[in-house]
Amino acid sequence: MTAIRINFDKDLVLAGHFLLKHLEREERQRLAAAARLSHHARGAVIFQKGDPGDSMMAVIRGRVKICSHSLDGKELVLSIINKGGLFGEIALLDGEPRTADAVALEESDLLVLDRSQLMPLLTARPDIAFRIIGVLCKRLRQTSEHLEDTLFLEASSRFARALKRLGDAFGRAGPDGLRLDIKLSQQQLGCLVGVSRESINKLLNEWQRAGVIRMESGHIVILDARALDEIADSCA
């Protein structure tokens, strides 16, 4: 972790964040005074599974992947946190070690909120605590869906569903389709779905030939959302 290289008004950052914007100005300023801003280069490890859970992070700029690794080194991407998103909330609430790794997918700036500063605020403002619980529940639902997909669906259906989720989170509508405003390598896409890079490459080529998607400077453009839905809903 390195010091942030861009000047931010921490109070304005907190005021614009969905979780903390409802705080009274005095509460927000007190929290801003204690918050830290940190900068992480692309590929930098922010924390690892088992590290002390003493803070929660909000993404100010960039994107972060939450991932886990098997004993033989295989990676599974559990979630991708976009600008404005939170991560690290599980360990923050229970004070236990981190449950997964967090890695900067691209150059990222984070607002770091320490547990020692947040817990008194959550006691005084249960509405903020309920918002964090809402984030946690949404994350749990996503993890459950991911697990079900991995257990019950073929690779093509899993990948199609992953592209739909990426479209919901990062999609930008264009004249001929939905462009995913995130660039992931085939290896990273495979880690997100739990299949090999070779399988991802095969599916991308098949779907391009069928006119379902198009590759555009490393970005995926979904051309035929209905066809992708049919693949996602198929278990064959």
Salt bridges, closest charged atoms under 4 A:
ASP11 OD2 - ARG25 NH1 3.63
ASP11 OD1 - ARG28 NE 2.97
GLU26 OE2 - ARG30 NH1 3.98
GLU27 OE1 - ARG125 NH1 2.58
GLU75 OE2 - LYS65 NZ 3.09
GLU75 OE2 - HIS69 NE2 3.25
GLU89 OE2 - ARG139 NH1 3.10
ASP101 OD2 - HIS69 ND1 3.16
GLU106 OE1 - ARG63 NH1 3.59
GLU107 OE2 - ARG5 NH2 2.40
GLU107 OE2 - HIS39 NE2 3.08
ASP109 OD1 - HIS39 ND1 2.83
ASP109 OD2 - ARG61 NE 2.66
ASP114 OD1 - ARG36 NH2 2.84
ASP127 OD2 - ARG125 NH2 2.85
ASP127 OD2 - ARG131 NH1 3.26
ASP149 OD1 - ARG161 NH1 3.24
ASP149 OD2 - ARG165 NH1 3.22
ASP176 OD2 - ARG214 NH1 2.71
ASP181 OD2 - ARG63 NH2 3.80
ASP181 OD2 - ARG172 NH2 3.84
GLU198 OE2 - ARG197 NH2 3.62
GLU216 OE2 - ARG179 NE 3.01
GLU216 OE1 - ARG214 NH2 2.73
ASP229 OD1 - LYS164 NZ 3.07
